[in-house]
Amino acid sequence: MTDFQTRRVMMVDTQVRPSDVTKFPIIDAMLSIPREVYVPRDKREAAYMGENVVIREGRVVLEPRTLAKLLDALDIHPGELVLDIGCGLGYSSAVIARLADAVVAVEDDAGMAAEAEQTLANESVDNAAVIVGPLSEGAAKHGPYDVITIQGGVEQIPASLLAQLKDGGRIGAVFMEGALGVARVGYKSDGKMSWRFAFNAAAPVLSGFAATRAFTL
């Protein structure tokens, strides 16, 4: 039997803490939540590696460092409502559920959404709901949200999704330019967004978040 608990401690000690993630609730959540149950069964051995875990073509569970640093930059508080875009098999939602009041998770793959819902229920995560739908559309009827997280790369973010953020709210995403990317946090004030660099990271660009290419002859 694999000792996943030992690997979990090692993940936090070698990937999360050295990356200047100091907020105890994030560290506690990542020490407590069994990452291995939120990845495909055949990828469990890789669950605690310091890299993105592929869950299907073009979709990953973000590496522990990237998720932890993004959540650290977003500074989620216990009373807040969070929209988690592209939750995959539910790991990010499980972590966020430990930090926030409630999580609305959106997944466009019905099979992955069903698996995420089942695993979250099995793990007694009762403050996260999984909704099936296009990632770029979010879940307006349950908003507005204090925080929006995007679990993958983006080139642009639709205005309709930014509209689901409360005034005073934050959104975090990995902006990709070719193979390189940076995580940024956007702050909404008086209906306008201002973006700040957070750290370097990379992830596949999610469906609905690619830049529209100008047609040239």
Residue pairs with C-beta under 8 A, 6 or more apart in sequence:
2 36
2 44
2 45
4 34
4 35
4 36
4 44
4 47
4 48
7 47
7 48
8 30
8 31
8 34
8 35
8 48
9 31
10 48
11 30
11 35
11 48
11 50
11 64
12 27
12 30
12 31
12 64
14 50
15 50
15 63
15 64
15 65
15 68
16 26
16 27
16 30
16 64
16 65
16 68
17 27
19 65
19 68
19 69
19 199
20 69
20 72
21 27
21 68
21 69
21 72
22 72
23 71
23 72
23 75
25 98
25 99
26 68
26 71
26 72
26 95
26 99
27 68
28 98
29 94
29 95
29 98
29 99
30 64
30 68
30 95
32 98
33 91
33 94
33 95
33 98
33 123
34 123
35 47
35 48
35 61
35 64
35 91
36 44
36 47
36 48
37 119
37 122
37 123
38 47
38 61
38 88
38 89
38 90
38 91
38 94
38 116
38 119
39 46
39 47
39 53
39 55
39 61
39 89
39 91
40 55
40 89
43 53
43 54
43 55
46 53
47 53
48 64
49 63
50 63
50 64
50 65
51 63
52 60
52 61
52 62
52 63
52 66
52 202
52 203
52 204
53 60
53 61
53 63
54 60
55 61
55 88
55 89
55 112
56 109
56 112
58 204
58 205
58 206
58 207
59 86
59 88
59 109
59 112
59 152
59 204
59 206
60 88
60 152
60 203
60 204
61 88
61 89
61 91
61 92
61 151
62 70
62 92
62 151
62 152
62 174
62 201
62 203
66 174
66 183
66 201
66 203
67 91
67 92
67 95
67 151
69 183
69 198
69 199
69 201
70 149
70 172
70 174
70 183
70 185
70 198
70 201
71 95
71 96
71 99
71 149
71 172
73 172
73 183
73 185
73 198
73 199
74 147
74 149
74 170
74 172
74 185
75 170
76 82
76 96
76 99
76 100
76 146
76 147
77 99
77 100
77 146
78 99
78 100
78 101
79 101
80 100
80 101
80 146
80 147
81 100
81 101
81 102
81 103
81 104
81 142
81 143
81 145
81 146
81 147
82 96
82 99
82 100
82 102
82 103
82 104
82 145
82 146
82 147
82 148
82 149
83 103
83 104
83 106
83 138
83 139
83 142
83 143
83 145
83 147
83 148
83 149
83 164
84 92
84 93
84 96
84 103
84 104
84 105
84 106
84 128
84 149
84 151
85 106
85 135
85 138
85 148
85 149
85 150
85 151
85 152
85 161
85 206
86 106
86 107
86 108
86 135
86 150
86 151
86 152
86 206
87 93
87 105
87 106
87 107
87 113
87 116
87 130
87 151
88 107
88 112
88 116
88 151
89 112
89 115
89 116
89 119
90 105
90 115
90 116
90 117
90 119
90 120
90 125
90 128
90 130
92 105
92 149
92 151
93 103
93 105
93 116
93 120
93 125
93 128
93 130
94 120
94 123
94 125
94 128
96 103
96 128
96 149
97 103
97 120
97 125
97 127
97 128
100 127
100 146
100 147
101 127
102 127
102 128
102 129
103 127
103 128
103 129
104 128
104 129
104 131
104 139
104 142
104 143
104 145
105 116
105 128
105 129
105 130
105 131
106 130
106 131
106 132
106 133
106 135
106 137
106 138
106 139
107 113
107 116
107 130
107 131
107 132
107 135
108 132
108 133
108 134
108 135
108 207
110 132
113 130
113 131
113 132
116 130
117 130
120 128
120 130
129 142
131 139
131 142
133 139
134 207
134 208
135 206
135 207
135 208
135 209
136 158
136 160
136 161
136 206
136 207
136 208
136 209
137 158
137 160
137 161
137 208
138 148
138 160
138 161
138 164
139 164
140 160
140 163
140 164
143 164
143 165
143 166
144 164
144 165
144 166
144 169
145 164
145 165
145 166
145 169
146 166
146 168
146 169
146 170
147 169
147 170
147 171
147 172
148 161
148 164
148 165
148 169
148 170
148 171
148 172
149 171
149 172
149 173
150 157
150 171
150 172
150 173
150 174
150 206
150 209
151 203
151 206
152 174
152 203
152 204
152 205
152 206
152 209
153 173
153 174
153 175
153 176
153 181
153 202
153 203
153 204
153 205
153 206
153 209
154 173
154 174
154 175
154 176
154 205
154 206
154 209
155 175
155 176
155 177
155 205
155 209
155 210
155 211
156 209
156 210
156 211
156 212
157 171
157 173
157 186
157 209
158 208
158 209
162 171
162 186
162 188
162 193
165 171
165 186
165 188
166 188
167 188
167 189
167 190
167 191
168 188
168 189
169 187
169 188
170 185
170 186
170 187
170 188
171 185
171 186
171 188
171 193
172 183
172 184
172 185
172 186
172 198
173 183
173 184
173 186
174 181
174 182
174 183
174 201
174 202
174 203
175 181
175 182
175 183
175 184
176 202
176 203
176 205
179 202
180 200
180 202
181 200
181 201
181 202
181 203
182 197
182 198
182 199
182 200
182 201
183 197
183 198
183 199
183 200
183 201
184 195
184 196
184 197
184 198
185 195
185 196
185 198
186 193
186 194
186 195
186 196
187 193
187 194
187 195
187 196
